[in-house]
Amino acid sequence: MGIRNRLKEIRMKEYMLSQKEFAEILGVLPDNYSRIENNKTQLSLERAILIAKKLNKKVEDIFEVE
């Protein structure tokens, strides 16, 4: 079981930005954002909440348990 995210879908459909540009909006380094988007790193609950707030979404709209 793991956590999956919809960040790439949100970035491409709603913002139409590169990973680097989207990372800047979220206040995350581009390399870190790439790992988050590709589910290569574990996020803290605090980081997930901050990302959701910056995107004006609920945490469960972005992250889901597989």
C-alpha positions as CSV (number, residue, x, y, z in Angstrom):
1,M,0.0,0.0,0.0
2,G,1.3,3.5,-0.8
3,I,0.2,7.0,-1.5
4,R,-0.5,8.0,-5.1
5,N,-0.9,11.6,-6.3
6,R,-2.6,13.5,-9.1
7,L,-0.1,16.3,-9.3
8,K,0.9,15.7,-12.9
9,E,-2.7,15.6,-14.0
10,I,-3.4,18.8,-12.1
11,R,-0.3,20.5,-13.4
12,M,-1.0,19.6,-17.1
13,K,-4.7,20.1,-17.2
14,E,-5.3,23.0,-14.9
15,Y,-2.0,24.9,-15.0
16,M,-0.3,23.8,-18.3
17,L,3.1,24.5,-16.7
18,S,6.5,22.7,-16.7
19,Q,7.6,20.8,-13.6
20,K,10.0,23.6,-12.8
21,E,7.3,26.3,-13.1
22,F,4.9,24.3,-11.0
23,A,7.5,23.6,-8.4
24,E,8.0,27.3,-8.0
25,I,4.3,27.9,-7.3
26,L,4.4,25.2,-4.7
27,G,7.7,26.5,-3.1
28,V,9.5,23.2,-3.8
29,L,12.8,22.6,-5.5
30,P,12.3,21.3,-9.0
31,D,14.2,18.0,-8.3
32,N,12.2,17.4,-5.2
33,Y,8.9,18.2,-7.1
34,S,9.8,15.7,-9.8
35,R,10.3,13.0,-7.1
36,I,7.0,13.9,-5.5
37,E,5.1,13.9,-8.8
38,N,6.6,10.6,-9.8
39,N,5.8,9.0,-6.4
40,K,9.5,8.4,-5.8
41,T,9.5,10.0,-2.3
42,Q,7.3,9.9,0.8
43,L,5.6,13.1,1.7
44,S,4.9,14.2,5.2
45,L,1.3,15.0,6.1
46,E,2.4,18.6,6.7
47,R,3.9,18.9,3.2
48,A,0.8,17.3,1.6
49,I,-1.5,19.8,3.4
50,L,0.7,22.7,2.3
51,I,0.6,21.6,-1.3
52,A,-3.1,21.2,-1.2
53,K,-3.5,24.7,0.3
54,K,-1.3,26.3,-2.3
55,L,-3.5,24.6,-5.0
56,N,-6.7,25.5,-3.2
57,K,-7.7,21.9,-3.1
58,K,-8.5,19.3,-0.5
59,V,-5.7,16.8,0.3
60,E,-7.9,13.9,-0.8
61,D,-8.4,15.6,-4.2
62,I,-4.6,15.3,-4.8
63,F,-3.4,12.3,-2.8
64,E,-5.0,8.8,-2.4
65,V,-4.1,5.5,-0.8
66,E,-3.5,2.7,-3.3
